[in-house]
């Protein structure tokens, strides 16, 4: 399953919200440096879908705020 996630780094608190079918917004407290925001987004997605973190991967958008995850 593929989902689209729009990431907003450097926010006041972490949040993961549903925007539409297979579309989500992730607000993370960590900055977009040294892959920190990407790792936190993967943790939020894994927590939302109740799956292990290792089963989530970023397919596209490693350096972009718009990401596709599998």
Backbone as JSON Lines, residues from 0, in Angstrom:
{"i":0,"aa":"X","n":[0.84,-1.17,0.0],"ca":[0.0,0.0,0.0],"c":[0.89,1.24,0.0]}
{"i":1,"aa":"X","n":[0.56,2.21,-0.81],"ca":[1.3,3.46,-0.89],"c":[0.45,4.58,-0.3]}
{"i":2,"aa":"X","n":[1.1,5.45,0.46],"ca":[0.41,6.62,1.0],"c":[1.24,7.86,0.7]}
{"i":3,"aa":"X","n":[0.56,8.99,0.56],"ca":[1.23,10.27,0.35],"c":[1.21,11.04,1.67]}
{"i":4,"aa":"X","n":[2.36,11.57,2.04],"ca":[2.49,12.3,3.3],"c":[3.14,13.65,3.02]}
{"i":5,"aa":"X","n":[2.52,14.7,3.49],"ca":[3.09,16.04,3.44],"c":[3.68,16.33,4.81]}
{"i":6,"aa":"X","n":[4.97,16.64,4.85],"ca":[5.69,16.79,6.12],"c":[5.93,18.26,6.43]}
{"i":7,"aa":"X","n":[5.68,18.63,7.67],"ca":[5.96,19.97,8.18],"c":[6.93,19.83,9.35]}
{"i":8,"aa":"X","n":[8.24,20.06,9.13],"ca":[9.21,19.95,10.23],"c":[9.21,21.19,11.11]}
{"i":9,"aa":"X","n":[9.9,21.1,12.25],"ca":[10.06,22.2,13.21],"c":[8.74,22.74,13.75]}
{"i":10,"aa":"X","n":[7.82,21.87,14.06],"ca":[6.53,22.28,14.62],"c":[6.58,22.2,16.14]}
{"i":11,"aa":"X","n":[5.58,22.73,16.81],"ca":[5.56,22.73,18.27],"c":[5.28,21.35,18.85]}
{"i":12,"aa":"X","n":[4.5,20.52,18.13],"ca":[4.22,19.17,18.62],"c":[4.05,18.21,17.44]}
{"i":13,"aa":"X","n":[4.23,16.93,17.71],"ca":[4.06,15.91,16.68],"c":[2.58,15.64,16.46]}
{"i":14,"aa":"X","n":[2.19,15.51,15.2],"ca":[0.8,15.18,14.87],"c":[0.78,14.45,13.53]}
{"i":15,"aa":"X","n":[-0.15,13.52,13.4],"ca":[-0.32,12.77,12.16],"c":[-1.81,12.76,11.87]}
{"i":16,"aa":"X","n":[-2.22,13.46,10.8],"ca":[-3.64,13.62,10.51],"c":[-3.98,13.09,9.12]}
{"i":17,"aa":"X","n":[-5.23,12.65,8.98],"ca":[-5.74,12.15,7.7],"c":[-6.3,13.34,6.92]}
{"i":18,"aa":"X","n":[-5.87,13.49,5.67],"ca":[-6.35,14.58,4.81],"c":[-7.36,14.04,3.81]}
{"i":19,"aa":"X","n":[-7.13,12.86,3.29],"ca":[-8.01,12.24,2.3],"c":[-7.67,10.77,2.21]}
{"i":20,"aa":"X","n":[-8.18,10.13,1.17],"ca":[-7.9,8.72,0.99],"c":[-6.43,8.55,0.62]}
{"i":21,"aa":"X","n":[-5.7,7.84,1.47],"ca":[-4.26,7.61,1.31],"c":[-3.44,8.89,1.29]}
{"i":22,"aa":"X","n":[-3.95,9.96,1.89],"ca":[-3.22,11.23,1.98],"c":[-3.21,11.68,3.44]}
{"i":23,"aa":"X","n":[-2.02,12.04,3.92],"ca":[-1.85,12.39,5.32],"c":[-0.95,13.62,5.45]}
{"i":24,"aa":"X","n":[-1.01,14.25,6.62],"ca":[-0.1,15.33,6.98],"c":[0.62,14.91,8.25]}
{"i":25,"aa":"X","n":[1.93,15.12,8.27],"ca":[2.73,14.81,9.46],"c":[3.43,16.09,9.9]}
{"i":26,"aa":"X","n":[3.18,16.46,11.13],"ca":[3.86,17.6,11.73],"c":[4.81,17.03,12.78]}
{"i":27,"aa":"X","n":[6.09,17.33,12.6],"ca":[7.1,16.77,13.5],"c":[7.89,17.89,14.18]}
{"i":28,"aa":"X","n":[8.33,17.62,15.4],"ca":[9.06,18.62,16.17],"c":[10.52,18.73,15.74]}
{"i":29,"aa":"X","n":[11.06,17.7,15.15],"ca":[12.48,17.7,14.79],"c":[12.72,18.47,13.5]}
{"i":30,"aa":"X","n":[13.91,19.02,13.32],"ca":[14.22,19.75,12.08],"c":[14.49,18.79,10.93]}
{"i":31,"aa":"X","n":[14.48,19.33,9.74],"ca":[14.73,18.53,8.53],"c":[16.23,18.47,8.26]}
{"i":32,"aa":"X","n":[16.98,18.06,9.24],"ca":[18.43,17.92,9.13],"c":[18.84,16.49,9.43]}
{"i":33,"aa":"X","n":[19.85,16.0,8.73],"ca":[20.44,14.68,8.97],"c":[19.4,13.57,9.02]}
{"i":34,"aa":"X","n":[18.34,13.68,8.22],"ca":[17.32,12.63,8.09],"c":[16.47,12.48,9.36]}
{"i":35,"aa":"X","n":[16.53,13.42,10.29],"ca":[15.78,13.3,11.53],"c":[14.27,13.35,11.31]}
{"i":36,"aa":"X","n":[13.82,14.28,10.47],"ca":[12.38,14.4,10.21],"c":[11.85,13.16,9.5]}
{"i":37,"aa":"X","n":[12.61,12.61,8.55],"ca":[12.17,11.4,7.84],"c":[12.02,10.23,8.81]}
{"i":38,"aa":"X","n":[12.96,10.07,9.72],"ca":[12.87,8.97,10.68],"c":[11.65,9.13,11.59]}
{"i":39,"aa":"X","n":[11.38,10.36,12.01],"ca":[10.22,10.59,12.87],"c":[8.91,10.36,12.12]}
{"i":40,"aa":"X","n":[8.86,10.74,10.85],"ca":[7.66,10.49,10.04],"c":[7.4,8.99,9.92]}
{"i":41,"aa":"X","n":[8.44,8.22,9.68],"ca":[8.29,6.76,9.59],"c":[7.76,6.2,10.91]}
{"i":42,"aa":"X","n":[8.24,6.72,12.04],"ca":[7.75,6.27,13.34],"c":[6.27,6.61,13.53]}
{"i":43,"aa":"X","n":[5.86,7.81,13.11],"ca":[4.46,8.2,13.23],"c":[3.55,7.35,12.36]}
{"i":44,"aa":"X","n":[3.99,7.07,11.13],"ca":[3.19,6.24,10.22],"c":[3.06,4.82,10.78]}
{"i":45,"aa":"X","n":[4.15,4.27,11.29],"ca":[4.11,2.93,11.87],"c":[3.17,2.89,13.08]}
{"i":46,"aa":"X","n":[3.19,3.92,13.88],"ca":[2.29,3.98,15.03],"c":[0.84,4.1,14.62]}
{"i":47,"aa":"X","n":[0.57,4.86,13.58],"ca":[-0.81,5.05,13.11],"c":[-1.39,3.75,12.55]}
{"i":48,"aa":"X","n":[-0.61,3.02,11.77],"ca":[-1.09,1.79,11.14],"c":[-0.8,0.54,11.98]}
{"i":49,"aa":"X","n":[-0.18,0.7,13.14],"ca":[0.15,-0.38,14.07],"c":[0.94,-1.49,13.36]}
{"i":50,"aa":"X","n":[2.05,-1.1,12.77],"ca":[2.97,-2.02,12.11],"c":[4.38,-1.71,12.61]}
{"i":51,"aa":"X","n":[5.32,-2.64,12.45],"ca":[6.7,-2.36,12.86],"c":[7.33,-1.25,12.02]}
{"i":52,"aa":"X","n":[8.22,-0.51,12.62],"ca":[8.9,0.59,11.93],"c":[9.69,0.08,10.73]}
{"i":53,"aa":"X","n":[10.26,-1.1,10.84],"ca":[11.06,-1.65,9.75],"c":[10.23,-1.99,8.52]}
{"i":54,"aa":"X","n":[8.91,-2.08,8.64],"ca":[8.08,-2.41,7.49],"c":[7.69,-1.18,6.67]}
{"i":55,"aa":"X","n":[8.01,0.02,7.17],"ca":[7.7,1.26,6.46],"c":[8.97,1.76,5.77]}
{"i":56,"aa":"X","n":[8.82,2.18,4.51],"ca":[9.97,2.77,3.81],"c":[9.51,3.94,2.96]}
{"i":57,"aa":"X","n":[10.41,4.89,2.77],"ca":[10.13,6.05,1.92],"c":[10.49,5.67,0.5]}
{"i":58,"aa":"X","n":[9.49,5.68,-0.38],"ca":[9.69,5.32,-1.78],"c":[10.18,6.51,-2.58]}
{"i":59,"aa":"X","n":[9.6,7.67,-2.3],"ca":[9.92,8.87,-3.07],"c":[9.85,10.08,-2.15]}
{"i":60,"aa":"X","n":[10.69,11.09,-2.41],"ca":[10.63,12.34,-1.68],"c":[11.53,12.4,-0.46]}
{"i":61,"aa":"X","n":[12.69,11.78,-0.53],"ca":[13.6,11.78,0.61],"c":[14.01,13.18,1.02]}
{"i":62,"aa":"X","n":[14.16,14.09,0.07],"ca":[14.57,15.46,0.39],"c":[13.47,16.47,0.1]}
{"i":63,"aa":"X","n":[12.24,16.0,-0.02],"ca":[11.11,16.85,-0.33],"c":[10.08,16.77,0.8]}
{"i":64,"aa":"X","n":[9.29,17.83,1.01],"ca":[8.25,17.74,2.03],"c":[7.1,16.82,1.64]}
{"i":65,"aa":"X","n":[6.93,16.53,0.35],"ca":[5.91,15.6,-0.12],"c":[6.56,14.24,-0.34]}
{"i":66,"aa":"X","n":[6.07,13.24,0.39],"ca":[6.7,11.93,0.34],"c":[5.67,10.86,-0.03]}
{"i":67,"aa":"X","n":[6.16,9.78,-0.6],"ca":[5.34,8.59,-0.83],"c":[5.97,7.48,-0.02]}
{"i":68,"aa":"X","n":[5.18,6.85,0.83],"ca":[5.66,5.78,1.7],"c":[4.95,4.48,1.35]}
{"i":69,"aa":"X","n":[5.65,3.39,1.6],"ca":[5.09,2.08,1.36],"c":[5.08,1.33,2.68]}
